[in-house]
Amino acid sequence: MRTQFTQVIAGLALVLFLSGCGVQSIPQAKNDADAALAEITNQYKRRADLVPNLVESVKGYAKHEQGTLTAVTEARAKATSMNIDPTKATPEQLAQFQQAQGQLSQALGRLMVVSEQYPDLKANTNFRDLQAQLEGTENRITVARQRYIESIKNFNNLVTVFPTSLTNSLLYHHAPMPQWGADQPTTIQDAPKVTF
């Protein structure tokens, strides 16, 4: 009788130990981080899909701005050629992806500056709609990046902080995931100067 009671207590203790030590939370946090990175790439794809229409709208009004239009097109091509597998992303791949997206952001910024020089273009309904969609997409990218940063922080806490780190070292062997950093091309020194 005492042996059965001891086995029941040991079984309950094991269940409580396993339920509180990351057996489920570590894989769930990894899945959340992977999904958050996939959402970032999804929003970047949405932005890249808007670029050709935006370039075409500007092209008719700003024929002598060919260099800017070419830069946007090339930056888009580079940004869309990079694919990241969230489950296998290395810090180097993440940095290259961020750099390509940052270059596209800079090129789009230059395109918006060029568009300010053409009042007829700014009045064009197509252009205004595309510009609004682009602004909305940039906001979605920001939110997706914030969610990814938070999900990486949660995952890294689980794999590095006791007691879940013990479960990780015994069962999963996950290394901390690389955190999303600031875009390299868009540093404080590159911020546009606003004059009135």
Secondary structure, 3 states (H helix, E strand, C coil): CHHHHHHHHHHHHHHHHHHHCCCCHHHHHHHHHHHHHHHHHHHHHHHHHHHHHHHHHHHHHCCCCHHHHHHHHHHHHHHHHCCCCHHHCCHHHHHHHHHHHHHHHHHHHHHHHHHCCCHHHHHCHHHHHHHHHHHHHHHHHHHHHHHHHHHHHHHHHHHHCCCHHHHHHHHHCCCCCCCCCCCCCCCHHHCCCCCC
